[in-house]
Amino acid sequence: MFTTPCVVGSVSVRRSGAVELDVVDWAAWGGGITGRDAWIAWADGTRVPDASACPSNHFVPALQRRRFSRLSRMAVEVAHACLEGAPVSSLLFCSRYGEYARTFELLTALADQQPLSPAAFSASVHNTSAALCSMAEGHHGTATAVAAGVSSLEHAFLDGWMQLRLGEATSLVLVFHDEPLPAPYPQPPVAMPGGFALALRLVFPGNGIHANRLRLSWNARPDGWNGQDEGYGSALDLVRLLTGRLDRAACRDARLIWTWCAHEPA
């Protein structure tokens, strides 16, 4: 049942509700862990991430790849895994902080009265990964970047649901990507200290494609905001959900409790 809406960005999110989309494929990258078997091993505690690892992006020309930050490399790597051989009509990227590491370098240079790099400046915006992925994959459709704090993944899923529901896209790839803030910002403990990216290839239910169905529901928080930093939000638990190592995944933001679950279509 839907009640009073609260608005975040351009998305009107009511105090309770639920949406569902079918996951045709997914890919994740973090600390050198890639592939479903490796992620199952991580979820079981037998695979440890390497914080110094970086995706190869072997499918991107070297000259173009030089412009990629580590965060962009992760995002493009997982997007490519879901796009390979099967283009989509929409790309949807989300990140809590985006390319803030580059932004912080620019701010530090300004404070030290040093000249700024135009290349670094142009690659410091929040939609950097969306643009780089579009160029690398030859994507000419819609590309969107979403930022909504700790619940960026949830709001991006809602954005994707609206695109598919309204027929603005027939299929899309949603990419979550984030990394810890640079020092001297507080460093909350995270399971992937070097950053993490997750891609979901999504279609609207009822199109005849065999896929797992992903349900996102939300309810108003009864306790308000407690100021706790939750790192990558629900993204890592969503991997545990997709690998069958978790029944539900949850995220809390300032107003809502978000809950993920997966099931076979009826």
PEQUIRA-V924154 format. One record per residue. N is the residue number from 1. RES is the residue in one letter. OMEGA is omega in degrees with one decimal (NA if undefined). NEAR is the number of other C-alpha atoms within 8 Angstrom. Layout:
n: (N N)
res: (RES RES)
omega: (OMEGA OMEGA)
near: (NEAR NEAR)
This chain:
n: (1 2 3 4 5 6 7 8 9 10 11 12 13 14 15 16 17 18 19 20 21 22 23 24 25 26 27 28 29 30 31 32 33 34 35 36 37 38 39 40 41 42 43 44 45 46 47 48 49 50 51 52 53 54 55 56 57 58 59 60 61 62 63 64 65 66 67 68 69 70 71 72 73 74 75 76 77 78 79 80 81 82 83 84 85 86 87 88 89 90 91 92 93 94 95 96 97 98 99 100 101 102 103 104 105 106 107 108 109 110 111 112 113 114 115 116 117 118 119 120 121 122 123 124 125 126 127 128 129 130 131 132 133 134 135 136 137 138 139 140 141 142 143 144 145 146 147 148 149 150 151 152 153 154 155 156 157 158 159 160 161 162 163 164 165 166 167 168 169 170 171 172 173 174 175 176 177 178 179 180 181 182 183 184 185 186 187 188 189 190 191 192 193 194 195 196 197 198 199 200 201 202 203 204 205 206 207 208 209 210 211 212 213 214 215 216 217 218 219 220 221 222 223 224 225 226 227 228 229 230 231 232 233 234 235 236 237 238 239 240 241 242 243 244 245 246 247 248 249 250 251 252 253 254 255 256 257 258 259 260 261 262 263 264 265 266)
res: (M F T T P C V V G S V S V R R S G A V E L D V V D W A A W G G G I T G R D A W I A W A D G T R V P D A S A C P S N H F V P A L Q R R R F S R L S R M A V E V A H A C L E G A P V S S L L F C S R Y G E Y A R T F E L L T A L A D Q Q P L S P A A F S A S V H N T S A A L C S M A E G H H G T A T A V A A G V S S L E H A F L D G W M Q L R L G E A T S L V L V F H D E P L P A P Y P Q P P V A M P G G F A L A L R L V F P G N G I H A N R L R L S W N A R P D G W N G Q D E G Y G S A L D L V R L L T G R L D R A A C R D A R L I W T W C A H E P A)
omega: (-178.9 179.8 -175.6 -178.8 165.5 -170.7 174.4 -176.8 -179.3 -176.2 176.9 -177.6 -179.9 -171.2 173.6 179.8 -179.5 174.2 179.5 172.5 178.5 179.3 179.6 -179.0 175.4 177.5 178.6 177.4 175.9 177.6 -179.5 179.6 179.0 -176.5 -172.4 179.6 179.1 179.1 174.3 177.7 176.7 -179.7 178.5 178.0 -178.9 177.7 -177.0 179.8 176.2 -174.4 -178.0 -176.5 179.8 179.6 -178.2 -174.1 -175.0 -177.7 179.4 177.2 -173.5 -178.4 178.4 -177.3 -178.9 -178.6 -173.3 167.5 177.2 178.9 178.2 177.5 179.1 -178.3 -178.8 -179.9 -177.5 177.0 -179.9 -179.6 179.4 -178.2 -171.7 177.4 -176.8 -179.1 178.8 -178.5 -177.5 170.6 -176.8 -177.8 176.2 -179.3 177.7 -175.3 -178.9 -176.3 -175.6 177.9 177.7 178.0 -180.0 176.5 179.0 178.4 177.8 177.8 177.1 -179.6 179.4 179.7 176.8 178.1 -179.8 176.5 177.3 179.5 178.5 179.5 -177.7 -179.1 -177.3 -176.0 -172.9 -179.6 -179.4 -177.0 178.1 179.8 -179.1 178.4 178.6 179.4 -177.5 -176.1 -177.0 -177.9 -178.4 179.0 -178.9 173.0 -173.8 174.6 -177.3 173.4 -179.0 177.5 -175.5 179.3 178.8 179.4 -178.7 179.4 176.1 177.2 176.2 177.4 178.1 178.2 179.8 178.2 -179.0 -179.6 -177.9 179.9 177.2 175.6 176.1 173.6 -179.4 172.8 177.1 -178.3 169.2 177.1 179.7 177.1 -179.9 176.2 178.4 171.7 14.7 177.9 177.5 -177.0 178.5 179.1 177.7 -177.9 178.1 -173.4 -178.0 -178.3 -172.8 176.2 179.9 177.3 177.3 172.2 -168.4 171.8 179.1 -179.0 175.0 -179.7 176.6 178.6 178.6 -177.8 171.5 -179.9 -179.6 -178.1 175.6 176.7 -179.0 177.6 179.5 176.3 178.3 -170.8 -178.0 -175.5 -178.9 176.4 -177.3 176.9 -175.5 173.5 -179.1 179.8 -176.4 -169.5 -179.7 176.2 176.5 173.8 177.0 177.5 -178.5 177.8 178.2 179.9 -179.6 179.9 -178.5 174.2 -175.5 177.2 176.5 171.7 -173.2 -174.2 -168.7 167.5 -178.9 -179.2 177.4 168.0 -178.6 177.6 175.1 176.9 -179.8 NA)
near: (4 7 7 6 8 8 9 8 6 5 9 9 8 11 13 11 10 8 9 11 12 12 13 12 9 11 14 13 14 13 15 11 11 10 8 8 6 10 13 11 10 12 10 8 7 7 10 6 10 8 10 6 8 9 10 6 9 5 4 8 7 6 6 8 9 6 8 10 6 8 14 11 13 15 16 12 12 15 14 9 9 14 10 7 4 6 7 11 10 12 14 15 16 15 16 11 11 13 12 9 8 11 11 9 8 12 8 8 11 10 7 6 6 7 6 9 7 6 7 10 12 7 10 11 10 10 10 11 12 13 9 11 12 11 8 8 7 6 9 5 8 7 11 10 11 11 9 11 9 14 13 13 13 9 11 13 9 10 9 11 12 8 10 13 8 7 7 7 10 10 12 14 15 16 15 13 15 13 11 9 10 7 6 4 6 6 7 7 6 7 4 10 10 12 13 13 14 14 15 13 13 13 13 13 8 5 6 4 6 5 10 11 13 12 11 12 11 12 10 9 10 4 5 7 8 6 4 5 6 7 9 9 11 11 10 8 10 10 10 12 14 9 10 7 10 10 8 9 12 10 11 12 10 8 9 11 12 12 11 12 11 12 7 7 6 2)
